Amino acid sequence: MGALYVVRSNAVEGREAEFNEWYTNVHLPEVMALEGLRSAERFELDDEHSAGEQPHRYLAIYEIDAEDIPGTLENLKNAGFSLSDAIDLASLQVSVFSSLGDRLEE
């Protein structure tokens, strides 16, 4: 069992390439250098297969090590990441989801 740190975001209009370059090549490595994170993965909204209004185009999911969830969240809070001005901070949403049970896998 563990937790997921979930970030929903958008690029500033017209700056998607710059946003994605920064997020993938600068931000993800910065985040993964912190103690307490197991994995990171980014996603882009699939308009064709999504239903209803979708306020965020991008999603990042970070798996937090179950050993020290509060410590990892504190590390994230105090990290002082370099932020790109290509990210629309007004639309940014961050959530933490705690596991309700074991992961099922094939």
N, C-alpha and C positions, 0 to 999 in steps of 0.2 A: 504494500500500500504506500501511497505517496501523495503528491500534490502536483497540480499543473498551474503554472503561471502563464496566463493567457493575455496577449496584447492584441487589440483590434486597432487598426490604424488606417490612415489615408495619406496619400502624397498630396502636396500642394499641387493644385491644378496645373497641368503642363510640365510637371517635374518628376514624373513617374520613373524615368530611367535613372535619374540622379538619386532619387529616394531608394530604389531597389539596389543600386550599386552600393550606397552607404550602408543600408540595412544588412545586406548579405556579406559584404567584405570588410566592414568596419565594426558595426554594432554587434552582430552575432559573435564574432571572435572576442570582443570585449566582454560580453555577457558570459560566454562559456569559460572565460579565464577565471571567473569567480568560483570560489569553493561552494559546493552544495548543489550544483546543477549537473544533471545526468545527460540531458540532450536538449537540442533546439531544432525546431523545424518551422519553416515559413510556408504560407499558402496564399494564393490569390483566389478571389471569388470567381466561381464558375457561373456566370450569368445565365447560361443556357439551362442549367440544372437547378437553379435556386428559385425559391418561391417567395413572393412578397417583397416589400421594400427592404433593401439591404444597405444600411448606413456606412458599412466599412468594406473596403476593397481588399484589405490585407489582414492576415492573421498570423501571429507567431505564437507557438506553443513551446514552453520550456518545461521539462520534467525536473521537478525538485526532488532531491534525495530525501527519503523519508526520515533519515536519521536526525536531521536538524532543520525542519521547515522554518521555524521562527528565525533562526540564525541566517539561513539563506535569504529570507525576505529582507532581513536587516542589511545583509551584504548588498543586495540589489538596490535598496533605498539609499545607501551611502556610497555607491560606486562612483558617482560623478562622471557618468558617460559623456562622451562628446556627441552632441546632438546635431543633426543636419537641419538646416533651415528648409529642407525639402519635405520634412514631415509636418503634416497639419496637426499641430499640438491641440487645437481646439476640438478635434474629433477623437483624440486618443482615449481609449478605454482599457483599463488594466483590471483583471480579475484573478483571484486565486481559487481554484477548485480543489477540494480535498476528496480523496478516494473514498468510495463507499464499500469497497471490497476488493477482492483479488482481480487482476487482469485476466481475461479469458483470451487465449490465443489458439490458433490452429495447431 
